[in-house]
């Protein structure tokens, strides 16, 4: 007997779901590729940035991480 009951939804929904999947926009994706993992790199890049002051989420554009979670 399975420990979890099957839930509705397609594989794509599960993969892209924030709480269920393993994709880039999930809990696991944030842990593997998210901002907290790259915090030191981001801070170093922002400190060395010579342009005008960054506002809002502009500092994310400096980072070259492929998988970034969009919290909007």
C-alpha positions as CSV (number, residue, x, y, z in Angstrom):
1,X,0.0,0.0,0.0
2,X,1.5,3.4,-1.0
3,X,2.4,5.8,1.7
4,X,1.0,8.8,-0.2
5,X,-2.2,9.1,-2.0
6,X,-1.9,10.0,-5.7
7,X,-2.7,13.6,-6.4
8,X,-4.4,15.2,-9.4
9,X,-2.4,17.0,-12.1
10,X,-0.1,16.4,-15.0
11,X,3.6,15.7,-14.8
12,X,4.3,19.3,-16.1
13,X,2.2,20.8,-13.3
14,X,4.0,18.7,-10.7
15,X,7.4,19.5,-12.1
16,X,6.7,23.2,-12.1
17,X,4.9,23.3,-8.9
18,X,6.5,25.4,-6.1
19,X,5.7,22.8,-3.3
20,X,5.6,19.5,-5.2
21,X,8.1,19.4,-7.9
22,X,11.9,19.1,-8.4
23,X,12.1,21.8,-11.1
24,X,14.0,25.1,-10.9
25,X,11.0,26.9,-9.3
26,X,10.4,24.5,-6.5
27,X,11.7,24.3,-2.9
28,X,14.5,21.9,-4.1
29,X,15.3,24.1,-7.1
30,X,15.7,27.1,-4.8
31,X,18.0,25.1,-2.5
32,X,20.2,23.9,-5.4
33,X,20.3,27.1,-7.5
34,X,18.8,29.9,-5.6
35,X,19.8,33.3,-4.2
36,X,20.9,32.0,-0.8
37,X,23.3,29.6,-2.4
38,X,24.9,32.4,-4.5
39,X,24.7,35.1,-1.8
40,X,28.5,35.5,-1.4
41,X,29.0,35.7,-5.2
42,X,26.2,38.3,-5.5
43,X,27.4,40.4,-2.7
44,X,30.9,40.5,-4.2
45,X,29.6,41.5,-7.6
46,X,27.3,44.2,-6.2
47,X,30.2,45.7,-4.2
48,X,32.4,45.9,-7.3
49,X,29.6,47.3,-9.4
50,X,30.6,50.8,-10.5
51,X,27.3,52.0,-11.9
52,X,24.5,53.8,-10.1
53,X,23.0,52.2,-7.1
54,X,21.0,49.1,-7.7
55,X,17.3,49.1,-6.7
56,X,14.8,46.3,-6.1
57,X,15.8,43.1,-7.8
58,X,18.3,44.6,-10.2
59,X,21.1,42.9,-8.4
60,X,19.8,39.6,-9.7
61,X,20.7,40.6,-13.2
62,X,24.3,40.7,-12.3
63,X,24.3,37.0,-11.2
64,X,24.8,34.4,-14.0
65,X,22.7,31.7,-12.2
66,X,20.5,29.9,-14.6
67,X,17.7,28.9,-12.2
68,X,16.4,31.9,-10.2
69,X,13.2,31.7,-8.3
70,X,10.8,34.5,-9.2
71,X,8.9,35.5,-6.0
72,X,6.5,37.9,-7.8
